[in-house]
Amino acid sequence: MIRFAIALAVFSGAAEAQSVKLRGDEIAILLSGNTAVGMWEGHAYRQYYDTDRTTIYAQEGAGSLLGTWRVEGEEYQSIGIVGADWERRFVMEYAGQWFWVSKTIPPTPFEVIEGKTLVAE
């Protein structure tokens, strides 16, 4: 339901597929209380974004990591997962697919599953 609402807002008035950068409020709605699933540096991962702004990162074959997340302006930010500095990314949508994007990483696709789903079903 959340994904549909954001997709509808993003696609409003768009006749053809185009890359769209999500606004901060759209990022918060997309991630809050949900789990991102994808591949990071060749490893499958799942990351849950709690509404209290904590996040749990679970990578296949490794232990899980606890961190904090927030949205500042139009950027998703997290700390504690990778290092001591806030990691910053934009969230883009293209043709129904979500992507993490930053100046240091290429567009990296991910899916969003409603709720806390840290274990593959």
C-alpha positions in Angstrom: 0.0 0.0 0.0 2.8 2.4 0.9 4.7 1.6 -2.3 1.6 2.2 -4.3 0.9 5.6 -2.8 4.5 6.8 -3.4 4.5 5.3 -6.9 1.3 7.1 -7.7 2.7 10.4 -6.5 5.9 9.9 -8.5 4.1 8.9 -11.6 1.5 11.6 -11.6 1.5 13.2 -14.9 4.4 11.2 -16.3 3.6 9.8 -19.8 6.8 7.8 -20.1 9.4 6.2 -17.8 11.8 8.7 -16.4 14.2 8.9 -13.5 12.7 10.7 -10.5 14.5 11.7 -7.3 12.3 11.2 -4.3 11.6 14.1 -1.9 12.5 13.8 1.7 9.0 13.1 2.8 8.6 10.4 0.2 11.8 8.7 1.4 10.5 8.7 5.0 7.2 7.2 3.9 8.9 4.6 1.7 11.3 3.4 4.4 9.6 4.0 7.8 8.5 0.6 9.2 9.7 -1.3 6.1 12.6 -3.4 4.9 14.8 -2.7 1.9 16.2 -5.8 0.1 18.9 -5.9 -2.4 22.6 -6.6 -3.2 25.4 -4.5 -1.8 29.0 -5.1 -2.9 28.0 -8.6 -4.2 26.2 -9.7 -1.0 22.5 -10.0 -0.4 21.2 -7.7 2.4 18.0 -6.7 4.2 17.7 -3.5 6.1 14.8 -2.6 8.4 14.0 1.1 9.1 12.1 1.4 12.3 9.8 4.4 12.9 11.9 5.3 16.0 14.8 5.9 13.5 16.9 2.9 14.4 17.9 0.5 11.6 19.0 -3.1 11.5 21.2 -4.2 8.6 21.4 -8.0 8.0 23.8 -9.3 5.4 23.7 -12.9 4.2 26.5 -14.9 5.9 27.2 -12.2 8.5 25.8 -10.9 11.8 23.4 -8.0 11.8 24.4 -4.4 12.6 22.4 -1.7 14.4 22.4 1.9 13.4 20.4 5.1 13.1 18.7 6.6 10.1 17.2 9.9 9.2 16.1 12.0 6.2 17.7 15.5 5.9 16.4 17.6 3.0 16.2 15.2 0.1 18.8 12.7 1.4 18.5 9.4 3.2 21.3 9.3 5.9 22.5 6.5 8.2 25.2 6.2 10.8 26.6 3.2 12.7 26.2 0.6 9.9 29.4 1.3 8.0 31.3 3.9 10.1 31.3 6.9 12.4 30.2 9.4 9.8 26.7 9.9 8.4 26.5 8.0 5.1 24.3 10.0 2.6 22.3 8.8 -0.4 19.5 9.9 -2.6 16.6 7.6 -3.5 15.6 7.4 -7.1 12.7 5.7 -8.9 12.9 4.5 -12.5 10.4 2.4 -14.3 8.9 1.0 -11.0 12.3 0.2 -9.4 14.0 2.0 -6.5 17.7 2.9 -6.5 20.2 4.1 -4.0 22.3 6.9 -5.6 25.3 8.9 -4.4 28.4 10.6 -5.7 30.5 7.6 -4.7 28.3 4.6 -5.7 26.6 3.8 -9.0 22.8 3.5 -9.0 22.1 0.4 -6.9 18.6 -1.2 -7.1 16.6 -2.3 -4.1 13.0 -3.5 -3.3 10.9 -2.5 -0.4 8.9 -5.0 1.6 6.3 -3.8 4.0 7.1 -4.4 7.7 10.0 -6.0 9.4 11.3 -8.8 7.2 14.9 -9.5 8.1 14.7 -13.2 7.2 14.0 -14.3 3.6 10.6 -16.0 3.3 
